[in-house]
Amino acid sequence: MKFIALKSRGGDYLVVAENVAWLRSAENGQTSVGIVGGAPILVAGTIEEIAAIIGAD
């Protein structure tokens, strides 16, 4: 199980990488991250930045 750290303006998250279902652009340079079985979270960074974090080994 691989955990990834995602920064948010309201607090940081540790997310299981395999549980990320989708990414969607949000306003002010943020991205909505869809989590399997849960509500999406809003994190700081563009889709490309978040995808690179999720895909990094």
mmCIF file of the N, C-alpha and C atoms, coordinates in Angstrom:
data_MODEL
# 
_entry.id   MODEL 
# 
loop_
_atom_site.group_PDB 
_atom_site.id 
_atom_site.type_symbol 
_atom_site.label_atom_id 
_atom_site.label_alt_id 
_atom_site.label_comp_id 
_atom_site.label_asym_id 
_atom_site.label_entity_id 
_atom_site.label_seq_id 
_atom_site.pdbx_PDB_ins_code 
_atom_site.Cartn_x 
_atom_site.Cartn_y 
_atom_site.Cartn_z 
_atom_site.occupancy 
_atom_site.B_iso_or_equiv 
_atom_site.pdbx_formal_charge 
_atom_site.auth_seq_id 
_atom_site.auth_comp_id 
_atom_site.auth_asym_id 
_atom_site.auth_atom_id 
_atom_site.pdbx_PDB_model_num 
ATOM 1   N N  . MET A 1 1  ? 0.856   -1.161 0.000   1.00 0.00 ? 1  MET A N  1 
ATOM 2   C CA . MET A 1 1  ? 0.000   0.000  0.000   1.00 0.00 ? 1  MET A CA 1 
ATOM 3   C C  . MET A 1 1  ? 0.910   1.234  0.000   1.00 0.00 ? 1  MET A C  1 
ATOM 4   N N  . LYS A 1 2  ? 0.687   2.121  -0.945  1.00 0.00 ? 2  LYS A N  1 
ATOM 5   C CA . LYS A 1 2  ? 1.503   3.326  -1.084  1.00 0.00 ? 2  LYS A CA 1 
ATOM 6   C C  . LYS A 1 2  ? 0.700   4.545  -0.639  1.00 0.00 ? 2  LYS A C  1 
ATOM 7   N N  . PHE A 1 3  ? 1.208   5.256  0.366   1.00 0.00 ? 3  PHE A N  1 
ATOM 8   C CA . PHE A 1 3  ? 0.588   6.496  0.818   1.00 0.00 ? 3  PHE A CA 1 
ATOM 9   C C  . PHE A 1 3  ? 1.258   7.670  0.122   1.00 0.00 ? 3  PHE A C  1 
ATOM 10  N N  . ILE A 1 4  ? 0.462   8.682  -0.222  1.00 0.00 ? 4  ILE A N  1 
ATOM 11  C CA . ILE A 1 4  ? 0.996   9.904  -0.802  1.00 0.00 ? 4  ILE A CA 1 
ATOM 12  C C  . ILE A 1 4  ? 0.547   11.083 0.049   1.00 0.00 ? 4  ILE A C  1 
ATOM 13  N N  . ALA A 1 5  ? 1.414   12.070 0.162   1.00 0.00 ? 5  ALA A N  1 
ATOM 14  C CA . ALA A 1 5  ? 1.092   13.282 0.909   1.00 0.00 ? 5  ALA A CA 1 
ATOM 15  C C  . ALA A 1 5  ? 0.579   14.335 -0.062  1.00 0.00 ? 5  ALA A C  1 
ATOM 16  N N  . LEU A 1 6  ? -0.611  14.868 0.197   1.00 0.00 ? 6  LEU A N  1 
ATOM 17  C CA . LEU A 1 6  ? -1.189  15.924 -0.626  1.00 0.00 ? 6  LEU A CA 1 
ATOM 18  C C  . LEU A 1 6  ? -1.426  17.137 0.263   1.00 0.00 ? 6  LEU A C  1 
ATOM 19  N N  . LYS A 1 7  ? -0.960  18.280 -0.189  1.00 0.00 ? 7  LYS A N  1 
ATOM 20  C CA . LYS A 1 7  ? -1.092  19.531 0.558   1.00 0.00 ? 7  LYS A CA 1 
ATOM 21  C C  . LYS A 1 7  ? -2.441  20.174 0.267   1.00 0.00 ? 7  LYS A C  1 
ATOM 22  N N  . SER A 1 8  ? -3.013  20.758 1.283   1.00 0.00 ? 8  SER A N  1 
ATOM 23  C CA . SER A 1 8  ? -4.282  21.465 1.151   1.00 0.00 ? 8  SER A CA 1 
ATOM 24  C C  . SER A 1 8  ? -4.170  22.770 1.909   1.00 0.00 ? 8  SER A C  1 
ATOM 25  N N  . ARG A 1 9  ? -4.952  23.735 1.520   1.00 0.00 ? 9  ARG A N  1 
ATOM 26  C CA . ARG A 1 9  ? -4.918  25.018 2.212   1.00 0.00 ? 9  ARG A CA 1 
ATOM 27  C C  . ARG A 1 9  ? -5.564  24.929 3.588   1.00 0.00 ? 9  ARG A C  1 
ATOM 28  N N  . GLY A 1 10 ? -6.384  23.909 3.804   1.00 0.00 ? 10 GLY A N  1 
ATOM 29  C CA . GLY A 1 10 ? -7.052  23.753 5.096   1.00 0.00 ? 10 GLY A CA 1 
ATOM 30  C C  . GLY A 1 10 ? -6.429  22.692 5.973   1.00 0.00 ? 10 GLY A C  1 
ATOM 31  N N  . GLY A 1 11 ? -5.419  21.995 5.485   1.00 0.00 ? 11 GLY A N  1 
ATOM 32  C CA . GLY A 1 11 ? -4.765  20.905 6.213   1.00 0.00 ? 11 GLY A CA 1 
ATOM 33  C C  . GLY A 1 11 ? -4.257  19.892 5.209   1.00 0.00 ? 11 GLY A C  1 
ATOM 34  N N  . ASP A 1 12 ? -3.312  19.086 5.597   1.00 0.00 ? 12 ASP A N  1 
ATOM 35  C CA . ASP A 1 12 ? -2.706  18.136 4.670   1.00 0.00 ? 12 ASP A CA 1 
ATOM 36  C C  . ASP A 1 12 ? -3.362  16.765 4.780   1.00 0.00 ? 12 ASP A C  1 
ATOM 37  N N  . TYR A 1 13 ? -3.209  15.956 3.714   1.00 0.00 ? 13 TYR A N  1 
ATOM 38  C CA . TYR A 1 13 ? -3.791  14.613 3.658   1.00 0.00 ? 13 TYR A CA 1 
ATOM 39  C C  . TYR A 1 13 ? -2.709  13.587 3.379   1.00 0.00 ? 13 TYR A C  1 
ATOM 40  N N  . LEU A 1 14 ? -2.878  12.395 3.912   1.00 0.00 ? 14 LEU A N  1 
ATOM 41  C CA . LEU A 1 14 ? -2.152  11.207 3.479   1.00 0.00 ? 14 LEU A CA 1 
ATOM 42  C C  . LEU A 1 14 ? -3.203  10.301 2.857   1.00 0.00 ? 14 LEU A C  1 
ATOM 43  N N  . VAL A 1 15 ? -3.026  9.974  1.587   1.00 0.00 ? 15 VAL A N  1 
ATOM 44  C CA . VAL A 1 15 ? -4.024  9.240  0.824   1.00 0.00 ? 15 VAL A CA 1 
ATOM 45  C C  . VAL A 1 15 ? -3.386  7.965  0.267   1.00 0.00 ? 15 VAL A C  1 
ATOM 46  N N  . VAL A 1 16 ? -4.127  6.877  0.252   1.00 0.00 ? 16 VAL A N  1 
ATOM 47  C CA . VAL A 1 16 ? -3.660  5.653  -0.399  1.00 0.00 ? 16 VAL A CA 1 
ATOM 48  C C  . VAL A 1 16 ? -3.753  5.878  -1.908  1.00 0.00 ? 16 VAL A C  1 
ATOM 49  N N  . ALA A 1 17 ? -2.629  5.789  -2.593  1.00 0.00 ? 17 ALA A N  1 
ATOM 50  C CA . ALA A 1 17 ? -2.568  6.112  -4.024  1.00 0.00 ? 17 ALA A CA 1 
ATOM 51  C C  . ALA A 1 17 ? -3.570  5.292  -4.845  1.00 0.00 ? 17 ALA A C  1 
ATOM 52  N N  . GLU A 1 18 ? -3.751  4.027  -4.507  1.00 0.00 ? 18 GLU A N  1 
ATOM 53  C CA . GLU A 1 18 ? -4.661  3.155  -5.265  1.00 0.00 ? 18 GLU A CA 1 
ATOM 54  C C  . GLU A 1 18 ? -6.128  3.557  -5.109  1.00 0.00 ? 18 GLU A C  1 
ATOM 55  N N  . ASN A 1 19 ? -6.438  4.396  -4.116  1.00 0.00 ? 19 ASN A N  1 
ATOM 56  C CA . ASN A 1 19 ? -7.823  4.821  -3.885  1.00 0.00 ? 19 ASN A CA 1 
ATOM 57  C C  . ASN A 1 19 ? -8.203  6.087  -4.646  1.00 0.00 ? 19 ASN A C  1 
ATOM 58  N N  . VAL A 1 20 ? -7.271  6.682  -5.383  1.00 0.00 ? 20 VAL A N  1 
ATOM 59  C CA . VAL A 1 20 ? -7.588  7.879  -6.169  1.00 0.00 ? 20 VAL A CA 1 
ATOM 60  C C  . VAL A 1 20 ? -8.311  7.438  -7.435  1.00 0.00 ? 20 VAL A C  1 
ATOM 61  N N  . ALA A 1 21 ? -9.530  7.952  -7.633  1.00 0.00 ? 21 ALA A N  1 
ATOM 62  C CA . ALA A 1 21 ? -10.349 7.555  -8.776  1.00 0.00 ? 21 ALA A CA 1 
ATOM 63  C C  . ALA A 1 21 ? -10.291 8.559  -9.920  1.00 0.00 ? 21 ALA A C  1 
ATOM 64  N N  . TRP A 1 22 ? -10.196 9.853  -9.615  1.00 0.00 ? 22 TRP A N  1 
ATOM 65  C CA . TRP A 1 22 ? -10.199 10.879 -10.660 1.00 0.00 ? 22 TRP A CA 1 
ATOM 66  C C  . TRP A 1 22 ? -9.623  12.181 -10.122 1.00 0.00 ? 22 TRP A C  1 
ATOM 67  N N  . LEU A 1 23 ? -9.246  13.057 -11.065 1.00 0.00 ? 23 LEU A N  1 
ATOM 68  C CA . LEU A 1 23 ? -8.766  14.408 -10.758 1.00 0.00 ? 23 LEU A CA 1 
ATOM 69  C C  . LEU A 1 23 ? -9.570  15.398 -11.585 1.00 0.00 ? 23 LEU A C  1 
ATOM 70  N N  . ARG A 1 24 ? -9.875  16.543 -10.998 1.00 0.00 ? 24 ARG A N  1 
ATOM 71  C CA . ARG A 1 24 ? -10.602 17.587 -11.733 1.00 0.00 ? 24 ARG A CA 1 
ATOM 72  C C  . ARG A 1 24 ? -10.071 18.952 -11.313 1.00 0.00 ? 24 ARG A C  1 
ATOM 73  N N  . SER A 1 25 ? -9.872  19.821 -12.299 1.00 0.00 ? 25 SER A N  1 
ATOM 74  C CA . SER A 1 25 ? -9.403  21.179 -12.002 1.00 0.00 ? 25 SER A CA 1 
ATOM 75  C C  . SER A 1 25 ? -10.430 21.919 -11.171 1.00 0.00 ? 25 SER A C  1 
ATOM 76  N N  . ALA A 1 26 ? -9.936  22.672 -10.205 1.00 0.00 ? 26 ALA A N  1 
ATOM 77  C CA . ALA A 1 26 ? -10.774 23.542 -9.389  1.00 0.00 ? 26 ALA A CA 1 
ATOM 78  C C  . ALA A 1 26 ? -10.209 24.952 -9.518  1.00 0.00 ? 26 ALA A C  1 
ATOM 79  N N  . GLU A 1 27 ? -10.833 25.903 -8.863  1.00 0.00 ? 27 GLU A N  1 
ATOM 80  C CA . GLU A 1 27 ? -10.360 27.271 -9.005  1.00 0.00 ? 27 GLU A CA 1 
ATOM 81  C C  . GLU A 1 27 ? -9.153  27.555 -8.114  1.00 0.00 ? 27 GLU A C  1 
ATOM 82  N N  . ASN A 1 28 ? -8.471  28.641 -8.429  1.00 0.00 ? 28 ASN A N  1 
ATOM 83  C CA . ASN A 1 28 ? -7.321  29.133 -7.648  1.00 0.00 ? 28 ASN A CA 1 
ATOM 84  C C  . ASN A 1 28 ? -6.172  28.142 -7.566  1.00 0.00 ? 28 ASN A C  1 
ATOM 85  N N  . GLY A 1 29 ? -5.889  27.438 -8.668  1.00 0.00 ? 29 GLY A N  1 
ATOM 86  C CA . GLY A 1 29 ? -4.751  26.525 -8.707  1.00 0.00 ? 29 GLY A CA 1 
ATOM 87  C C  . GLY A 1 29 ? -4.903  25.286 -7.853  1.00 0.00 ? 29 GLY A C  1 
ATOM 88  N N  . GLN A 1 30 ? -6.133  24.880 -7.612  1.00 0.00 ? 30 GLN A N  1 
ATOM 89  C CA . GLN A 1 30 ? -6.394  23.702 -6.794  1.00 0.00 ? 30 GLN A CA 1 
ATOM 90  C C  . GLN A 1 30 ? -6.969  22.574 -7.662  1.00 0.00 ? 30 GLN A C  1 
ATOM 91  N N  . THR A 1 31 ? -6.971  21.365 -7.113  1.00 0.00 ? 31 THR A N  1 
ATOM 92  C CA . THR A 1 31 ? -7.488  20.187 -7.807  1.00 0.00 ? 31 THR A CA 1 
ATOM 93  C C  . THR A 1 31 ? -8.391  19.404 -6.867  1.00 0.00 ? 31 THR A C  1 
ATOM 94  N N  . SER A 1 32 ? -9.531  18.951 -7.386  1.00 0.00 ? 32 SER A N  1 
ATOM 95  C CA . SER A 1 32 ? -10.392 18.022 -6.644  1.00 0.00 ? 32 SER A CA 1 
ATOM 96  C C  . SER A 1 32 ? -9.900  16.617 -6.928  1.00 0.00 ? 32 SER A C  1 
ATOM 97  N N  . VAL A 1 33 ? -9.729  15.840 -5.870  1.00 0.00 ? 33 VAL A N  1 
ATOM 98  C CA . VAL A 1 33 ? -9.255  14.467 -5.985  1.00 0.00 ? 33 VAL A CA 1 
ATOM 99  C C  . VAL A 1 33 ? -10.379 13.548 -5.531  1.00 0.00 ? 33 VAL A C  1 
ATOM 100 N N  . GLY A 1 34 ? -10.880 12.728 -6.454  1.00 0.00 ? 34 GLY A N  1 
ATOM 101 C CA . GLY A 1 34 ? -11.933 11.777 -6.128  1.00 0.00 ? 34 GLY A CA 1 
ATOM 102 C C  . GLY A 1 34 ? -11.345 10.549 -5.461  1.00 0.00 ? 34 GLY A C  1 
ATOM 103 N N  . ILE A 1 35 ? -11.923 10.164 -4.338  1.00 0.00 ? 35 ILE A N  1 
ATOM 104 C CA . ILE A 1 35 ? -11.457 9.018  -3.562  1.00 0.00 ? 35 ILE A CA 1 
ATOM 105 C C  . ILE A 1 35 ? -12.504 7.910  -3.632  1.00 0.00 ? 35 ILE A C  1 
ATOM 106 N N  . VAL A 1 36 ? -12.064 6.692  -3.934  1.00 0.00 ? 36 VAL A N  1 
ATOM 107 C CA . VAL A 1 36 ? -12.974 5.549  -3.997  1.00 0.00 ? 36 VAL A CA 1 
ATOM 108 C C  . VAL A 1 36 ? -13.671 5.388  -2.649  1.00 0.00 ? 36 VAL A C  1 
ATOM 109 N N  . GLY A 1 37 ? -15.000 5.352  -2.681  1.00 0.00 ? 37 GLY A N  1 
ATOM 110 C CA . GLY A 1 37 ? -15.780 5.137  -1.473  1.00 0.00 ? 37 GLY A CA 1 
ATOM 111 C C  . GLY A 1 37 ? -15.881 6.340  -0.553  1.00 0.00 ? 37 GLY A C  1 
ATOM 112 N N  . GLY A 1 38 ? -15.496 7.522  -1.033  1.00 0.00 ? 38 GLY A N  1 
ATOM 113 C CA . GLY A 1 38 ? -15.544 8.702  -0.178  1.00 0.00 ? 38 GLY A CA 1 
ATOM 114 C C  . GLY A 1 38 ? -15.799 9.968  -0.970  1.00 0.00 ? 38 GLY A C  1 
ATOM 115 N N  . ALA A 1 39 ? -15.883 11.057 -0.267  1.00 0.00 ? 39 ALA A N  1 
ATOM 116 C CA . ALA A 1 39 ? -16.095 12.360 -0.893  1.00 0.00 ? 39 ALA A CA 1 
ATOM 117 C C  . ALA A 1 39 ? -14.767 12.877 -1.447  1.00 0.00 ? 39 ALA A C  1 
ATOM 118 N N  . PRO A 1 40 ? -14.821 13.680 -2.511  1.00 0.00 ? 40 PRO A N  1 
ATOM 119 C CA . PRO A 1 40 ? -13.583 14.255 -3.050  1.00 0.00 ? 40 PRO A CA 1 
ATOM 120 C C  . PRO A 1 40 ? -12.941 15.224 -2.059  1.00 0.00 ? 40 PRO A C  1 
ATOM 121 N N  . ILE A 1 41 ? -11.625 15.359 -2.171  1.00 0.00 ? 41 ILE A N  1 
ATOM 122 C CA . ILE A 1 41 ? -10.901 16.317 -1.346  1.00 0.00 ? 41 ILE A CA 1 
ATOM 123 C C  . ILE A 1 41 ? -10.326 17.396 -2.254  1.00 0.00 ? 41 ILE A C  1 
ATOM 124 N N  . LEU A 1 42 ? -10.167 18.588 -1.731  1.00 0.00 ? 42 LEU A N  1 
ATOM 125 C CA . LEU A 1 42 ? -9.625  19.713 -2.485  1.00 0.00 ? 42 LEU A CA 1 
ATOM 126 C C  . LEU A 1 42 ? -8.187  19.924 -2.030  1.00 0.00 ? 42 LEU A C  1 
ATOM 127 N N  . VAL A 1 43 ? -7.250  19.841 -2.982  1.00 0.00 ? 43 VAL A N  1 
ATOM 128 C CA . VAL A 1 43 ? -5.830  19.968 -2.648  1.00 0.00 ? 43 VAL A CA 1 
ATOM 129 C C  . VAL A 1 43 ? -5.195  21.076 -3.472  1.00 0.00 ? 43 VAL A C  1 
ATOM 130 N N  . ALA A 1 44 ? -4.073  21.576 -2.990  1.00 0.00 ? 44 ALA A N  1 
ATOM 131 C CA . ALA A 1 44 ? -3.340  22.631 -3.683  1.00 0.00 ? 44 ALA A CA 1 
ATOM 132 C C  . ALA A 1 44 ? -2.491  22.025 -4.786  1.00 0.00 ? 44 ALA A C  1 
ATOM 133 N N  . GLY A 1 45 ? -2.537  22.612 -5.983  1.00 0.00 ? 45 GLY A N  1 
ATOM 134 C CA . GLY A 1 45 ? -1.738  22.155 -7.116  1.00 0.00 ? 45 GLY A CA 1 
ATOM 135 C C  . GLY A 1 45 ? -2.607  21.869 -8.323  1.00 0.00 ? 45 GLY A C  1 
ATOM 136 N N  . THR A 1 46 ? -1.985  21.891 -9.489  1.00 0.00 ? 46 THR A N  1 
ATOM 137 C CA . THR A 1 46 ? -2.694  21.614 -10.744 1.00 0.00 ? 46 THR A CA 1 
ATOM 138 C C  . THR A 1 46 ? -2.874  20.108 -10.925 1.00 0.00 ? 46 THR A C  1 
ATOM 139 N N  . ILE A 1 47 ? -3.694  19.736 -11.875 1.00 0.00 ? 47 ILE A N  1 
ATOM 140 C CA . ILE A 1 47 ? -3.898  18.317 -12.186 1.00 0.00 ? 47 ILE A CA 1 
ATOM 141 C C  . ILE A 1 47 ? -2.565  17.650 -12.504 1.00 0.00 ? 47 ILE A C  1 
ATOM 142 N N  . GLU A 1 48 ? -1.744  18.324 -13.301 1.00 0.00 ? 48 GLU A N  1 
ATOM 143 C CA . GLU A 1 48 ? -0.457  17.754 -13.696 1.00 0.00 ? 48 GLU A CA 1 
ATOM 144 C C  . GLU A 1 48 ? 0.460   17.541 -12.492 1.00 0.00 ? 48 GLU A C  1 
ATOM 145 N N  . GLU A 1 49 ? 0.481   18.493 -11.575 1.00 0.00 ? 49 GLU A N  1 
ATOM 146 C CA . GLU A 1 49 ? 1.313   18.362 -10.371 1.00 0.00 ? 49 GLU A CA 1 
ATOM 147 C C  . GLU A 1 49 ? 0.835   17.214 -9.487  1.00 0.00 ? 49 GLU A C  1 
ATOM 148 N N  . ILE A 1 50 ? -0.472  17.111 -9.316  1.00 0.00 ? 50 ILE A N  1 
ATOM 149 C CA . ILE A 1 50 ? -1.034  16.053 -8.473  1.00 0.00 ? 50 ILE A CA 1 
ATOM 150 C C  . ILE A 1 50 ? -0.836  14.695 -9.127  1.00 0.00 ? 50 ILE A C  1 
ATOM 151 N N  . ALA A 1 51 ? -1.019  14.603 -10.436 1.00 0.00 ? 51 ALA A N  1 
ATOM 152 C CA . ALA A 1 51 ? -0.796  13.343 -11.153 1.00 0.00 ? 51 ALA A CA 1 
ATOM 153 C C  . ALA A 1 51 ? 0.655   12.896 -11.018 1.00 0.00 ? 51 ALA A C  1 
ATOM 154 N N  . ALA A 1 52 ? 1.589   13.839 -11.069 1.00 0.00 ? 52 ALA A N  1 
ATOM 155 C CA . ALA A 1 52 ? 3.005   13.492 -10.916 1.00 0.00 ? 52 ALA A CA 1 
ATOM 156 C C  . ALA A 1 52 ? 3.290   12.968 -9.515  1.00 0.00 ? 52 ALA A C  1 
ATOM 157 N N  . ILE A 1 53 ? 2.651   13.539 -8.512  1.00 0.00 ? 53 ILE A N  1 
ATOM 158 C CA . ILE A 1 53 ? 2.829   13.062 -7.129  1.00 0.00 ? 53 ILE A CA 1 
ATOM 159 C C  . ILE A 1 53 ? 2.272   11.651 -6.990  1.00 0.00 ? 53 ILE A C  1 
ATOM 160 N N  . ILE A 1 54 ? 1.101   11.411 -7.550  1.00 0.00 ? 54 ILE A N  1 
ATOM 161 C CA . ILE A 1 54 ? 0.466   10.099 -7.438  1.00 0.00 ? 54 ILE A CA 1 
ATOM 162 C C  . ILE A 1 54 ? 1.272   9.043  -8.189  1.00 0.00 ? 54 ILE A C  1 
ATOM 163 N N  . GLY A 1 55 ? 1.798   9.398  -9.349  1.00 0.00 ? 55 GLY A N  1 
ATOM 164 C CA . GLY A 1 55 ? 2.530   8.437  -10.184 1.00 0.00 ? 55 GLY A CA 1 
ATOM 165 C C  . GLY A 1 55 ? 3.979   8.236  -9.803  1.00 0.00 ? 55 GLY A C  1 
ATOM 166 N N  . ALA A 1 56 ? 4.526   9.076  -8.921  1.00 0.00 ? 56 ALA A N  1 
ATOM 167 C CA . ALA A 1 56 ? 5.939   8.963  -8.542  1.00 0.00 ? 56 ALA A CA 1 
ATOM 168 C C  . ALA A 1 56 ? 6.186   7.702  -7.730  1.00 0.00 ? 56 ALA A C  1 
ATOM 169 N N  . ASP A 1 57 ? 7.343   7.121  -7.922  1.00 0.00 ? 57 ASP A N  1 
ATOM 170 C CA . ASP A 1 57 ? 7.725   5.920  -7.139  1.00 0.00 ? 57 ASP A CA 1 
ATOM 171 C C  . ASP A 1 57 ? 8.553   6.281  -5.959  1.00 0.00 ? 57 ASP A C  1 
# 
